[in-house]
Amino acid sequence: MKALFLAGGMGTRLKPLTDHLPKPMVPIMGKPLLERSIEELKRCGAERVILSTGYRANCIEEHFDGKRSSGLPIQYVCEDIPLGTGGAIKNCEEYFDDTFLIFNSDILCNVNLKDLIRFHKHMGADVTIATTRVSNPSAYGVIEFNSAGYATSFTEKPKPGEEKSDSINAGIYVFEPKILDLIPARKVVSIEKDIFPVLVKKGYKIAVYRESSYWIDIGTPEKYMQAHEDIFSGLCRVQENDFSRYKVFGYNNVQIHSTARVIGPVWFGQNVRIGANVTVGPNVVTGNNFETGRGCTIQDSVIWNDVSVGSGVNISRSVVTSGCRIGSGIECRSTIYSQESKRPFVI
């Protein structure tokens, strides 16, 4: 089985987190989301990954080239201009001659991929779409389906109150390669708006998989923070961290002053230095090479790599991006703190 990740978007809604790296490389519990997704594919038996890249493609290639942390061969296909989801899929056509998986790369989910593929085969489907149920489907692509489990209509972002279903497209698909023949080449095409409705009209079988236990797209800073809260609470599972069993993960070359307090759940990166009379937690992620001065309080926040804060700093419900230096006495509350800017947000 091969898998394609659509990783070319600019991540505009996620700015300033995506000022210096593409959205798929935004860290979740200290590890790029795309790397987590590829590792999950390996556990499910996938053999090769194709990455359709665009914005800051070099960041993705530099991370994976030579590292082989996933243990899977990776092929890159970089778009010269954005082609949309359908155009990006068509652009990678040469790599697929059998059933294959497609992922939007801004998705954090707990979907049983083996079961998804079995379901696809059992339904004799040409395409299978994983779905999830949400309370506000008007912000997404809504799918209607019949009692047999096949899609009957698609509506992209219907007006509030006009939704005909609460099942939305989760951005995970199983495709048969013959579907690629129906996507025009070298054109901007939306798989959701332009191709799926046509497939229904032409009588192709689009199966609807409804067994997603957890799903979120990290397309905004608010959702990015929510994803970490869901991991801490146990609502979302990640492979290496089970906060229902242990409240603190990390401690790999972490130095914590004897007067400091750690209140779980907390995840530490490597080479962390916590100063005197500092309180860390609950619900804190610290990246590699994080360092504090004295008397700081850090809670309900996600801190990326290579961040240092002075003494008396209070960080609450915030994201601090890589390379930031926060001076002594600063209050950082409900803020996206990057090297170039500060942006408030409400969760």
Secondary structure, DSSP 4 states (H G I P E B T S, - for coil): -EEEEEE----GGGTTTTSSS-GGGSEETTEEHHHHHHHHHHHTT--EEEEEE-TTHHHHHHHHTTT-TT-S-EEEEE-SS--HHHHHHHHTGGG-SS-EEEEETTEEE---HHHHHHHHHHTT-SEEEEEEE-S-GGGSEEEEE-TTSBEEEEEESPPTT--S-SEEEEEEEEE-GGGGGGSPTTS---IIIIIHHHHHHTT--EEEE---S-EEE--SHHHHHHHHHHHHHTSS-BTTB-TTT-SEE--TTEEE-TT-EE-SSEEE-SSEEE-TT-EE-SSEEE-TT-EE-SS-EEESEEE-SS-EE-TT-EEES-EE-TT-EE-TT-EEESEEE-SS-EEE---
